[in-house]
Amino acid sequence: MLTELSFLGACNQVGSSGILVDTRTEKILMDYGLKLQDKPIQYPEEVDIRLNSVLLTHAHLDHSGAIPYLFHQGQKCPVIGQEISRPLSKMLWLDSIKIAKMEGEKCKFNNNDVKMAVKKYQAVSYRKPFKIGRVAATSYDAGHIPGSSMFLLEINGKKILYTGDFNTEDTRLIAGCDWNIPEPDVLITESTYGGKEHPDREQEERKFIQLVKDTLANDGVMIVSSFAIARSQEALLILDSYGIKSPVYIDGMTQKATEIISNYPHLQKEYNSVNNAITRMGVKFVEHPAQRKKIIKNPCVVVTTSGMLSGGAVVYYLKKLHGREDCSLALTGFQVPDTEGDRLLKTGRYVHDDVDVRVDMNVEKFDFSAHASDTDLVNFIGKVNAKKVFCIHGDNTKGFAEELRSHGIDAEAPSRGDNYRV
């Protein structure tokens, strides 16, 4: 009996991931995320059948963000993923509701839907198979953020591997992905950095640390703008590894994310490395907004959200420090086109809600990505050796599929709403 794959989102774009696997007896949804940069926020295609389960690769909103909406529509199925993804996803889901209210946007789910999604969450362990009806499923470490998974489904003697987001290389926070995976018949792979390479990681770290040291030497404040989950903790580990001793603060959602990740020390490359770094540096948490005015009176480092300057605590710091040439802003990841961070890099101005200021701070972007580069993608896909490859979750999935075909790989880039029988 043929299994049908339906691609509900993340087709030739990053965001709103969702893949429906229909075996005729089991209906399994892999991820159900949002594309936050679109206004209104883009959801994947609607799911109009009763699901047996949702498999969540990791907590980032472009993969998890629309899951509560499924429960708003009356789904009753379990959500299955690594244990750490439960509190991380809950944090982001509740924040989505809060931000939607603040910005006057419509959110398709509410607090009760989040409660149901959390209640229905079932944790699994890496490399321990579990059953969804007649389907055997196994979670493998994807090396992207703590708890990120690839899912292998075994259906009627055929194997389907979905990577979610993955990284083949170690970062300071976590080890790279698991390579020892049974050879699948079908591979569904992310393509975020298809056609692109990362700069040398050590050189990026050294450039970042030099900016930090120069800023502190000038009696300035160093603002490190990061994504709350994984990137902020990576930044802390880099600061610690280079012996930064100036006062270091954590602000915004980074605080909650750091507390959650610290509760899972075994998922870190070096056991409990985040807590150890916080202790060594004497990192302090900004418990109340009133503290911000006090801490920026003296040289310090503040690691805070958001990673693309689209809200969060970083807005306060940019309002207060934008005119100071002795202060610096480090953007620690990719800036999606037309986000506040992208516009700042292009125009030198920070525009957000009622804020429109020229930024005289030193502003630099660093590539601390947790995605596989083009070379790493091609190497991993070659090693996996699937008979058929579907490329999703990238701005140029069609170009990446063409690149794979040039290597003799049967690759295709589906469009949103496409169905395939395998």
N, C-alpha and C positions, 0 to 999 in steps of 0.2 A: 504494500500500500504506500502511495506517495505521500510525503510530508510537504506541506505548503509553508513557505516563508513569505511574510508580508512585511515590507519595509515602511514603517509609519513615520519616520523622521530621520534627521541627520544624514540626508542624502544630498551630496555635493554642498554640504555646509556643516559647521560645528554647532550642535545644539539640537534639542528636542529628539534625543535618541529614543528609539522604540522598535523592536522587532517581534512580531507575532509568529510563533511556531505552532502550526496546527497539524496534528497527526491524525485527525479525524476523531480520535478518542480523547486526546489531551490538548488543551489550549494553554500554551505557555508564553507569557510575555517577558521578553528580556529587556530590562530598563524601560523607563517611561519618564523622559526628562523635558526640560524647557529650553527655549532659546531666549535668553533674557534681554539680549540687545535689541530685539524687535519691539516696537510699540504699536499695538498691544503685544504683550509677551506671546510668543508662538508655542503652542502645544503640538504634540504629535497628532497624527490621524486618530479619530475616535475609535474606541474599542467597543463594538456592539454585540459581543458574545460573552458568555459566562466563562471566566478564566479559571483554570485549575491552580495556577500559581504565577507569581511575578518573581523573576530572578533579578536581583539588583547587583550590578557589578561594583558600584561604589557610590559614595554619598554625594558627589558633586551634582549641582542642580541640573546640569545639562543631561544627566543620566537618571536622577532620582526625583527631580522637582515636580513632576506631574502625578506621581503615585497616589497622593491623597485624593486627587480628582477621581481616580478609579473607584474609591470607596464612596465618594460623594454620589457617584452614579449607581451605587448599589452592589459593587463587587464584594465578595465575601472571602476571597482566596488568601492564602498565606503569601507574605513577602519574604523571600529567602535570600540571605546574604551572610557576610561575615558579621560577627557580633558587634564590632566597633561601628559598623555602618548604621546601626539603629540609633544611638544617641547623636551621631553626627548628622544624619538625615533629619531627625526630629528638630535639631537646632536650626537647620537651614529651612525646613518647611515652615516653622513658626516665624522665622525672620521674613520669609516671603510674604506671609499674610500681613505682618507689621509694615513692611515697605510698601505693599500695595495700598494699604490704608493711607499711609503718609503721602503717597504720590497721587492719590485719587484714581488709581488703576483698579480694574476688576480682577479679583482673584477667584478662580473657579472652585476653590475648596475653603473650608473653615477649620477652626480648632478641633471640632468633633471629628472631622475627617482625618486630621493628623493623629488624634488619639486612636482611631480605629486602625490606621496604618501601623502605628507603633504596637498596638495590641496584637495584630496579626503577624508581626515580624517573627520569623523563625531563623535562628542562627545555625550555620553549618561551619564545619572546619575544612581547611584546605586538604585536598587529596582524600577525603572520606566520602565515597559515593552515597547518594541518597536517591530515593525513588519519587517520581511524580507519575502516579499511575503506572503505566508500563515503561515509562522513560527512565533510564538511569542517568543521573546528572552528577557531575563532579566539579568542584570549585578549585581552581589553581591560582596561585599567587601571580598577580599581574604587575607588581612592582611599580605601581603608579602613585598611590597614596596608601597609608596604612589601611589594610582590609580590602584593597582592590582585588577583584577577581576576574579571571577568565572562566567561562562556563563551557564544559564539554557535555553535550547531550548524545546519548546512544539510543537510537530509535530504529527498531526493526533491522538491526545489524549494521546500520549506518551511523556515522559520527559527525556531529556538527559542533564546531568550536567557535565561540564568540569571544573576541578579545576584550571587549570594553576598551577603556584606555589602558595602555601598557607602556612599560619602559624596560628595555633590556639592560640598561646600565645601572649600577649602584648610584644612589645619591648619599648624602651624609645621613639622611633620615632612615631610608629603607634600602634593602637589597633589590637588585633587578629581578625581573620576572622569572618564573619557573619555565625552563626550556624542556624539561622531561615530560612531555605530554604525548599521549597516544596519537598516532597519525590520523587526522580527520579526513573524511570525504569532502566536507564543505568547511571553509574558513570564512568567517565574517570578521573583517579587520578594520580597526580605526585607521585613518590616513591623515591625521592632523598635520604631521610634518612630511607628508609625501612631497617629494621634490625639493625638500629643504634640509639643510644640515645645521647642527648646533655648533657654536664656537667652542673652543677648548674650555672645558669646565674650570680647570685650575686657573687659567688666565682670567676668566670671568670673575672668579672669586677674588683673585689678587687685585683686579681693577676696583671691585666693590669695596674691599677692605681699604684700599688706598684712598678712596673717596671718603670713607668713614673717618680715617685717621686725619686727613687734611681738614675735614669739617670740624672735628673736635679740636684740632690744633689752632684753628681760627676762632675758637670759643663759640662755635655755631651748634645748631641742633640738627641732627641727622634723622630724617624721617624715612623709614623703610616701609614702602607701601607693598603689601603682600596679600595673597589670598589666604583666608583664615585657616583652611585645612591644608596641612603639609608644607605649603610654601613658607608660611610664617615660621614654622618650627625649623625648616631647613635654614632659613636666614639666621635664626638663633644659634644653630649648630655651627654655621660658618663664622659668626662673630666670636663664638667661644673658641673655636679651633685656632683662630689667629690671635687669641689672647686679649681681646678688647676688654678693658677694665672700667671704662667710663660708665656712669649710670646708664642702665638699659631698662626700658619700660616696655610693657606689653599693654596695648589698648584695643578697644573694640571687640568684635567677635573673636579675634585672635585669642583672647583670654580664655573663653569657654572652649574653643577648639583645642587649645594647648592642654587644658585640664583633662579633656576627654582622651586625647592621644596619650597623655602621661599615664592614664589608667590602663593602658595596654602596652606595657614596656616590652613584652615579648615580640611585638610586631615591628619594633625598631631594629635597625641593622645591628647596632650595639645596644645591648639590653639597657633600658631605662636612660638612654642618652639624653633625652630632652630634659628630664628632671635634673640629671647631673649637670648639664650645661647651665640651667637656671640657677642651681645652687652655687656653682663656681663663679658665675658672673654677678650673683646677687640681684638677679632680675626682680623688678617690682611690677605689680599689676596696678593699672590705673582703675581704681575701684569706683571713682565718681568723676563726672565731667569737670567738677570744680578743681580737681588736681591738675588738670592740663595747664592752666594758667601759671601755676607755680613751677611745674617741672621744666617749662621751656625758658625760664629765666636763666638757666645755667646750661652749659654744654652737656648733651646727653644723646642717646640713641632711642628712638621710639619705633617699635615694630607694630604696625597697625593695619587695619583694613580701610578701604577696599583695594584690591589689586589693580583695578583699572580706574580708581579715583571716582567711582560712580556713586559714592555715598559713604556712610560710616564715619568713624572718628577722624579719618585723614582730612575730611572737609574742614574741621576746626583748625587743624595745624596749618593747612594751606591758607586759610583766611588770616591767621595771625602772623605767619612767617613769610608769605609770598614776596615781600619787598626786601628781605634780608639776603644780601649776597654772601654772607658768611654761613648760611644754612644750606642744606642739600636735601634733595628728594631722590630716592632710589626706587625705580619701578622694577620689580623683580620677575616680571613675566611678560608674555605677549599682550599687546594692547589691541583689542578688537577694533577694526576701523570704525570711526565716528563715535567711539566712547570718549569720556572726558580725558582719559590718559592719552589716547591717540591724538586728540585735538591739541592737548598741551604740547606734546612733542613736535607737532607740525606748526603751531602758531605762537607758542610761548605764552599763551593765555590759558587760565583755568576758568572754565565756565561750567557752573553747576547750579541749577535752580536760580536763586537770586544772587549768586556769586559770579562776578565777571572781573577777573583781575589779571594784570600782567605779572608773571612769575619771574623774579630776579634771582631766585635760588638756583644753585647748581642742580640741574635735572639730568639724570642719566638712567638709561634702561639696561638691564642685565638679563641674560638668558639663563635662568635656573630651571628650565623646563623639566617636567617629569614625563614627557612623551618620547617615544622612540623617534630618532631621526630617520631620514629617508634610507640611509645605508642600513640602519638597524632594522627598519621595517622589512626591507628586501631580504636581509639575512634571516630574519625570523621566519618570514613567509616561506623562504626556500627550505629552511630546516623543517618546518611543519609539513611541507610537501602535500598539501591538500589537492584533490582533483579539481576543485572549483573554488575560486576566491571571489568574495563580494567586498568591495571597497566602500566604506561609509565614513562619516564623521571626519570630514576634511573639506577645505574650501575648493579643492580641485581633485575630487575623487575620480573623475573621468580621466584626467591627465595621469593620475597615479596608476589607474587600471591599465592605461596604455603602456606606461613604463614597465609594469609587471608582464604584460604580454610580450614586450621586447625581450624579456628573460625567459620566454617560453612557458609562462604561467597562464592558465586559463582564468582570466580575471575580468570582472564586470563591475560597473558602478551603477547600482540601481537608482531610479528616481523615486521620489516620495509617492507612496501608494502602489508601487510595483509589487507583483506577486510572482513567486517562482516555485515550481515543484521540483523537489529533489528526492 
